[in-house]
Amino acid sequence: MIGLVVRFLVSAVVLLVASWFIPDFVVNGFTGAVVAALVIALLGYAVEALFGDRITNMHRGIVGFLVSAAVIWVSQLLVPNAIKVGLFGALLSALVIGIADAVVPTPLSPKALQGKR
């Protein structure tokens, strides 16, 4: 449970900081960042639950990156007041979030959550 809270807070801070530097990527305040982080985490969880075992280890990196960019872009449609992002902004923010996840690994996937039960 603490890992989930840490993931949301780290993701929210990363989204907020990334919005300062990445063109075509806007997050409306810390509350917007938390809402966007929650939506992004839930969409990412759903994608991992649907396609997790079908992606080979060799292709997991590029597919994960592209899926992250798509999830970030789709999140603006679900919470339009919290986040606004274009295609270029989604790609760059997916890269920044991927680097942050490598530094602070807090997995939120069906396998990781099942393994902790």
PyMOL commands that set and color helices and strands:
alter all, ss='L'
color gray80, all
select helices_A, chain A and resi 2-21+29-54+60-78+87-103+110-115
alter helices_A, ss='H'
color red, helices_A
select strands_A, chain A and resi 25-27+83-85
alter strands_A, ss='S'
color yellow, strands_A
deselect
rebuild
show_as cartoon
